[in-house]
Amino acid sequence: MPKSAGCWGLWALVLALGACSPEDVFERAPDALEEAQGALTGACAGNTAFQVGSGIYDITGPAAELGMMGYAMLDQKTAGIHQRLRARAFVIASPCNGKRVAFVSADAGQIFQGVRQQVVERLKARYGGLYSEENVVLSATHTHSGPGGFSHYALYNLTTLGYDRQNFEAIVDGIVQAIVRAHTHLAPGSLRIASGDLLGASINRSPEAYLRNPAAERGQSPHDTDKRMTLLRLQGAEGSEVGLINWFAVHGTSMGNGNRLISGDNKGYASYLFEKEKGSDYFASKTFVAAFAQSNEGDATPNIHGGTDGGGANDFESTELSGRKQYTLAKQLYAGATQPVTGAVDYRHAYVKMDEVTVAPKYTDGLLRTTCEAAIGVSMLAGAEDGPGFGSEGATCEQIHGVWSEFACGLTTTSCQAEKPIVLEMGTMVPYPWTPEVLPLQVVTLGNLALVAVPFEMTTMAGRRLRQTVLAQLAPVGVDQVVIAGLSNAYAGYLVTREEYAKQDYEGASTHFGPWTLAAVQQETERLAEALRLSAPVPPGPTPRDLRNEQTTLQTGVVFDDKLLWVEFGSVVTQANAAYTRGQTVSVKFWGAHPKNNLRRQGSFLQVQRKSGSAWLPVAYDWDWETKYHWERNNCVPTLACSHVTTEWTIPATALPGTYRIRHDGDWKSGWDGAIRPYTGYSREFTVQ
């Protein structure tokens, strides 16, 4: 297959001009450029009238015995829920040009290629050509506390012991349902934008690699992580509050690799706080939606006070600290968002074979360069400060010391991968590569705001360079803000600058396609931005693999659930006390069953209920911050198939005095007929004073 050549810009211009020969192109270029730029600003010049809609849906996967995605720890398997995971979707359309975009921020470690393929496929089945790869952006918050096994590529399923169809389906269906809701509630409205700096919420976890970047470039910012928070407020024409999208670059690693409870981490908590303040109803089809989306977080950690096991000093306190800081600034920006977004919705998208890009000298060190077959380096195994693994970071062939090092690097690296001592070359695996090589790049304009969707975790400086590249192309047509939408539409590791790559810290070792990957992304993304500016089409690029029918797994499902003969499912093992005061924790243990029997999406495994007359009113569910749902296998004789479920409620200071109880709902699988049947258990009544 031929390597990518730098010809998109020329052919885009040819198409824009309707030219028949090269001579026509050069004769008509100036007039056509002005005409093309006018196409973006003409009918939509000064436009502030949009259509906006939001939707939210549960994407929580198996809450027991499924490896978690993010830290790659074999023994880190789900064992309950602290926060439910959700897909938060927004549809934004500009009637002035008839275009729309769907943006989704999902509480997930990554958006894998197979997820996007099937989301788009299902949207096309429902809406025809209204939604496609061109105008659907799926971005992950990058929580490291969600269930895994939902990639179609082997590398990302290794530590979960293979593919998990149940989790994959929960994520795909939840994203689709969120978009359907946003589409259904599309109505006239407006967009307002605000931004501000959030200090004290992130630090650079690879500061020595960052210092490799040119001093003049570093001098353009006083910080070594991006502190800018950008917030988009969606408002209905009649004044209703539709929701918000917020972008801030920080890792979803406040919860460490010792955690076993499903959690949206700091961004999930920030969303929860904002939605709770606005009275969002997770059972309702239409409600306020607050998305705290991810940006170029590659080297930005939330653990400003250090920590252990990859997370903060205390999982829940660290998550609360980071999430609340993001929420607090977002609340200020939302209240003060008065600047209208002006212009139109537009987008360009292309697939790029990232291991075969020829990169022009203007993007490199002045020489023609190429990208490489995907490989990871030794330091990838060492992990980062947010998830230490084996060995230490910085294993590089940049400077050879000693015969052994020279010998080792001679065996393990290639001229293409340069300083990287290779530990695994995913791109040469058969019958399929272990990571995707055909990847989507996308640029979306929402009036004067541009989103750059990338399938990578970009470092701070890499993100700055890419934003500048896009801004240079789109500033002439009114774009004055550019945001990186990280971990979008697919996933293929990290993206660092050439200088950071040479250091071979975790991020550099995890940059799959070699030292010139960022240069290649800049080149290919600039072509998309140029096509936007010229109102020109772009070639779609090669079709990525669809591996849905090539999946294997070593995971086992639920065979059956058991209990002691003299108890029922839902019976209490450890009872609540008779009375509590605010700040204390109510803990009740039940005879339960495996949560894989029914994920209870859009539902809950527990309710805290308060007595009101003769009725019991729910006041908290398994997604509330003050509750925890724990599952554990109880090896009762003789079947070893028993489960205990422990529900916890830390009574908040705002709890009303009164009579309460804990309700647990679950489903058990029969060993006789394989049927799955629901059960419910209740604690004793207790008072809160």
HELIX and SHEET records of a PDB file:
HELIX    1   1 TRP A    8  LEU A   17  1                                  10    
HELIX    2   2 PRO A   22  THR A   41  1                                  20    
HELIX    3   3 GLN A  113  TYR A  127  1                                  15    
HELIX    4   4 GLY A  128  LEU A  130  5                                   3    
HELIX    5   5 ALA A  154  THR A  160  5                                   7    
HELIX    6   6 ARG A  165  THR A  184  1                                  20    
HELIX    7   7 PRO A  207  TYR A  210  1                                   4    
HELIX    8   8 ALA A  215  ARG A  218  1                                   4    
HELIX    9   9 ASP A  265  GLU A  277  1                                  13    
HELIX   10  10 ASP A  315  ALA A  335  1                                  21    
HELIX   11  11 MET A  354  GLU A  356  5                                   3    
HELIX   12  12 PRO A  361  TYR A  363  5                                   3    
HELIX   13  13 VAL A  378  ALA A  382  1                                   5    
HELIX   14  14 VAL A  403  THR A  412  1                                  10    
HELIX   15  15 MET A  426  THR A  428  5                                   3    
HELIX   16  16 THR A  460  LEU A  474  1                                  15    
HELIX   17  17 ALA A  475  VAL A  477  5                                   3    
HELIX   18  18 ARG A  498  LYS A  503  1                                   6    
HELIX   19  19 TYR A  506  ALA A  509  1                                   4    
HELIX   20  20 THR A  517  LEU A  534  1                                  18    
HELIX   21  21 PRO A  595  ASN A  597  5                                   3    
SHEET    1   A 8 VAL A 136  ALA A 140  0                                        
SHEET    2   A 8 LYS A  99  ALA A 106  1                                        
SHEET    3   A 8 ARG A  86  SER A  94 -1                                        
SHEET    4   A 8 PHE A  50  ASP A  58 -1                                        
SHEET    5   A 8 ALA A 187  ASP A 197 -1                                        
SHEET    6   A 8 ARG A 228  GLY A 236 -1                                        
SHEET    7   A 8 GLU A 241  TRP A 247 -1                                        
SHEET    8   A 8 VAL A 289  ALA A 293  1                                        
SHEET    1   B 6 VAL A 136  ALA A 140  0                                        
SHEET    2   B 6 LYS A  99  ALA A 106  1                                        
SHEET    3   B 6 ARG A  86  SER A  94 -1                                        
SHEET    4   B 6 PHE A  50  ASP A  58 -1                                        
SHEET    5   B 6 ALA A 187  ASP A 197 -1                                        
SHEET    6   B 6 GLN A 339  PRO A 340 -1                                        
SHEET    1   C 7 GLY A 146  PRO A 147  0                                        
SHEET    2   C 7 ALA A  64  MET A  69 -1                                        
SHEET    3   C 7 LYS A  77  ILE A  81 -1                                        
SHEET    4   C 7 THR A 627  ASN A 634 -1                                        
SHEET    5   C 7 CYS A 642  THR A 650 -1                                        
SHEET    6   C 7 THR A 585  GLY A 592 -1                                        
SHEET    7   C 7 VAL A 572  THR A 574 -1                                        
SHEET    1   D 2 ILE A 203  ASN A 204  0                                        
SHEET    2   D 2 ALA A 300  THR A 301 -1                                        
SHEET    1   E 4 VAL A 345  LYS A 353  0                                        
SHEET    2   E 4 VAL A 438  LEU A 446 -1                                        
SHEET    3   E 4 LEU A 449  ALA A 453 -1                                        
SHEET    4   E 4 GLN A 481  ALA A 485  1                                        
SHEET    1   F 2 THR A 358  VAL A 359  0                                        
SHEET    2   F 2 ARG A 369  THR A 370 -1                                        
SHEET    1   G 2 ILE A 376  GLY A 377  0                                        
SHEET    2   G 2 ILE A 422  LEU A 424 -1                                        
SHEET    1   H 2 GLU A 457  MET A 458  0                                        
SHEET    2   H 2 TYR A 494  LEU A 495  1                                        
SHEET    1   I 5 ALA A 579  TYR A 580  0                                        
SHEET    2   I 5 PHE A 686  VAL A 688  1                                        
SHEET    3   I 5 GLY A 658  LYS A 669 -1                                        
SHEET    4   I 5 LEU A 606  SER A 612 -1                                        
SHEET    5   I 5 ALA A 615  TYR A 621 -1                                        
SHEET    1   J 4 ALA A 579  TYR A 580  0                                        
SHEET    2   J 4 PHE A 686  VAL A 688  1                                        
SHEET    3   J 4 GLY A 658  LYS A 669 -1                                        
SHEET    4   J 4 ILE A 676  TYR A 682 -1                                        
END                                                                             
